[in-house]
């Protein structure tokens, strides 16, 4: 399946600021389930941004503005060809060993509520069915609701509220998998929902867990499925903060607003 992505992020400031820098992890890298046909990440003036490979293996772009500015625009456009691998990720660049992804973070901290959730699936006979059960248990425990959480909400708080967005479902799944001793990590990317031309105000997120004899396998608790050909995998991290699509800092005191528009559609076959 060929998929097209357009992703624009616009920052506006009440008063001009003298300096800002943004780091973007929005670019897929090829593996057996994804071929990158074209991809560009640009700033003002449509200039291509410089890039590097970070410690997680993400293709990371940097955008810096060193003059007074009241607006900043980041634009991502690209096309990939994907195939359905039942969520199994083979051939991806893996600079870190699986056991690294047992590391706890503030957003995925173990908590009695997380441990209780994990205990519901601990009796499954093998790792893979245990993870499929965990995906369903997480979704059963949490409705999908926008506005209940934000990017700083930790997994235990989202679970207690019983609602959140894909980021929260991924964090709870990851935290519970690690309680079970299964390496798990956060994945950022894009999802074609079957509706061309529809705009969204965010990209998508899910989790991957390490399964012996299979390797890394994706799980999307928000949608109760393993990733299909409709998913574009763009970033990897321990949690949202290390895989966030856009993060930055700025100098100057000014009120900031941010507008995001994401469109995913089917390309020419």
C-alpha positions in Angstrom: 0.0 0.0 0.0 1.3 3.5 -0.9 0.5 6.1 1.7 1.0 9.9 1.5 1.6 12.1 4.5 1.4 15.9 5.0 2.1 17.1 8.5 2.3 20.8 9.3 3.1 22.4 12.7 2.8 26.1 13.2 4.0 28.0 16.2 2.8 31.5 16.8 4.0 33.9 19.5 2.2 36.9 21.0 5.4 38.9 20.8 8.5 38.2 18.7 11.1 36.0 20.3 14.8 36.1 19.5 15.6 32.4 19.3 14.0 28.9 19.0 15.2 25.4 18.3 13.0 22.4 17.5 13.9 18.7 17.2 11.7 16.6 14.9 11.3 12.8 14.9 8.8 12.5 12.1 10.7 10.5 9.4 10.3 6.8 8.8 13.3 4.6 8.2 13.0 1.5 6.0 12.5 -2.0 7.3 10.8 -5.1 5.9 7.4 -3.6 6.3 8.1 -0.1 4.9 9.9 1.3 1.9 10.4 5.1 2.0 9.7 6.4 -1.6 10.2 10.1 -0.7 10.3 12.2 2.4 11.1 15.9 3.2 11.2 17.9 6.4 11.3 21.7 5.8 11.2 25.0 7.7 10.5 28.5 6.5 11.5 29.2 3.0 10.9 25.5 2.2 14.5 24.7 3.1 15.3 21.1 3.9 16.4 20.8 7.5 19.7 19.2 8.6 19.4 15.7 10.1 21.2 13.2 12.2 20.5 9.7 13.7 19.8 9.8 17.4 20.7 7.2 20.0 17.4 5.3 19.4 18.1 5.1 15.7 15.6 7.8 14.8 16.2 10.0 11.7 16.1 13.4 13.6 15.8 16.9 12.0 16.7 20.1 13.7 15.2 23.6 13.0 16.8 26.7 14.5 15.7 30.3 14.1 18.2 32.9 15.5 16.4 36.1 14.5 13.3 37.8 16.1 10.2 35.9 14.9 6.5 35.7 15.7 5.8 32.6 13.7 7.5 29.3 12.8 6.3 26.7 10.3 7.5 23.1 10.1 6.3 21.0 7.1 6.6 17.3 6.5 5.7 15.6 3.2 6.3 12.1 2.1 5.3 8.9 0.6 5.9 5.3 1.7 5.0 1.8 0.5 3.9 -0.5 3.3 3.0 -4.1 3.7 1.2 -6.0 6.4 3.6 -7.9 8.6 1.1 -8.7 11.4 2.9 -6.1 13.5 6.3 -7.9 13.4 9.2 -5.4 12.8 12.1 -7.0 10.9 15.2 -5.4 9.4 14.9 -2.1 11.3 18.0 -0.3 12.5 18.4 -1.4 16.2 21.3 0.4 18.0 20.0 -0.7 21.5 19.6 -4.2 22.9 16.0 -5.2 23.8 16.8 -5.3 27.6 17.4 -1.5 27.5 13.6 -1.1 27.0 12.9 -2.5 30.4 14.1 0.9 31.7 11.4 2.7 33.7 10.7 6.4 33.0 8.6 9.0 34.8 5.8 8.6 32.2 5.8 4.8 32.4 6.6 4.3 36.1 5.5 1.1 37.8 2.5 1.7 40.1 0.3 -0.7 42.1 -2.5 0.0 39.6 -0.2 -0.8 36.7 1.0 -4.0 38.5 -2.6 -5.0 39.1 -3.4 -4.6 35.4 -0.4 -6.6 34.4 -1.4 -9.4 36.9 -4.6 -9.9 34.9 -2.6 -11.4 32.0 0.3 -13.0 33.9 -1.2 -16.4 33.6 -1.1 -16.6 29.8 1.2 -19.5 28.8 3.5 -17.6 26.4 4.7 -14.0 25.7 2.8 -13.3 22.5 -0.7 -14.3 23.8 0.1 -12.5 27.1 0.7 -9.3 25.1 -2.4 -9.7 23.0 -4.4 -10.1 26.2 -2.7 -7.1 27.7 -3.7 -5.0 24.7 -7.3 -5.8 25.3 -7.1 -5.3 29.0 -5.6 -1.9 28.6 -8.3 -0.8 26.2 -11.0 -2.2 28.4 -9.7 -0.1 31.3 -9.5 3.1 29.3 -11.9 4.9 27.0 -10.5 6.9 24.1 -11.3 10.6 25.0 -9.6 13.7 23.9 -8.9 16.4 26.5 -8.8 14.2 29.6 -4.9 14.0 29.6 -2.0 15.9 28.2 1.6 15.1 27.1 2.8 15.2 30.8 0.2 12.7 32.1 1.9 9.6 33.5 0.6 6.1 32.8 -0.8 5.5 36.3 -2.8 8.8 36.2 -4.3 8.0 32.8 -5.3 4.5 34.0 -6.9 6.0 37.1 -8.9 8.5 35.0 -10.0 5.6 32.8 -9.6 7.6 29.7 -7.0 9.1 27.4 -5.6 9.2 23.9 -3.3 6.8 22.0 -0.3 8.2 23.8 -1.8 7.2 27.2 -2.9 3.7 26.0 0.7 3.1 24.7 2.2 4.3 28.0 0.0 2.0 30.1 0.7 -0.9 27.9 4.5 -0.3 28.0 4.5 0.2 31.8 2.5 -3.1 32.3 4.7 -5.0 29.9 7.8 -4.0 31.8 6.2 -5.0 35.0 5.9 -8.5 33.4 9.6 -8.4 32.5 8.9 -7.9 28.8 10.9 -5.1 27.0 8.5 -2.5 25.6 8.9 0.8 23.8 7.0 3.8 22.5 6.4 4.2 18.8 5.3 7.5 17.1 4.1 7.7 13.5 1.1 8.0 11.3 -2.1 6.0 10.7 -4.3 5.9 7.6 -7.9 5.5 8.9 -9.4 4.8 5.6 -10.6 8.4 5.1 -8.6 10.3 2.5 -8.5 14.1 2.8 -9.4 14.1 6.5 -7.2 16.4 8.7 -6.2 15.5 12.2 -4.6 17.6 15.0 -2.1 14.9 16.0 0.0 12.0 14.7 -0.5 8.5 16.1 1.3 6.4 18.7 1.4 2.8 19.7 3.8 0.4 21.4 6.2 -2.4 20.5 7.2 -5.3 22.8 10.0 -7.9 22.3 8.8 -11.4 21.8 11.4 -14.3 21.8 11.8 -15.9 18.3 9.8 -13.1 16.7 11.6 -9.9 17.7 9.8 -6.6 18.1 6.0 -6.7 17.6 3.7 -3.7 17.5 0.6 -3.4 19.6 -1.9 -0.5 19.3 -4.2 -0.7 22.4 -6.2 2.4 21.3 -7.4 0.4 18.3 -7.1 -3.1 19.7 -4.9 -4.3 16.8 -1.4 -5.0 15.8 -0.1 -2.5 13.2 -1.1 -3.2 9.6 -0.1 -1.7 6.3 -2.1 1.4 7.3 0.6 2.3 9.9 3.8 4.4 9.2 6.4 3.9 11.9 8.5 7.1 12.4 10.1 7.2 15.8 11.2 4.9 18.7 11.7 5.8 22.4 11.3 4.7 26.0 8.2 6.9 26.1 6.6 10.0 24.5 9.4 12.4 25.5 12.1 10.4 23.7 10.0 9.8 20.6 8.0 13.0 20.4 7.4 14.2 16.9 8.4 17.8 17.8 10.1 19.1 20.9 11.9 22.4 21.4 13.1 25.3 23.5 13.0 29.1 23.0 14.3 32.3 24.5 12.1 35.2 25.3 8.8 35.8 27.2 5.8 35.4 25.0 2.6 33.4 24.9 2.9 30.5 22.5 0.2 28.8 20.5 0.6 25.7 18.3 -1.5 24.4 15.5 -1.0 20.9 14.0 -2.6 19.5 10.8 -1.9 15.9 9.8 -3.3 14.3 6.6 -2.7 10.7 5.6 -4.0 9.4 2.3 -3.5 6.6 -0.2 -0.9 7.3 -2.9 -1.0 6.3 -6.6 -0.9 2.5 -6.7 
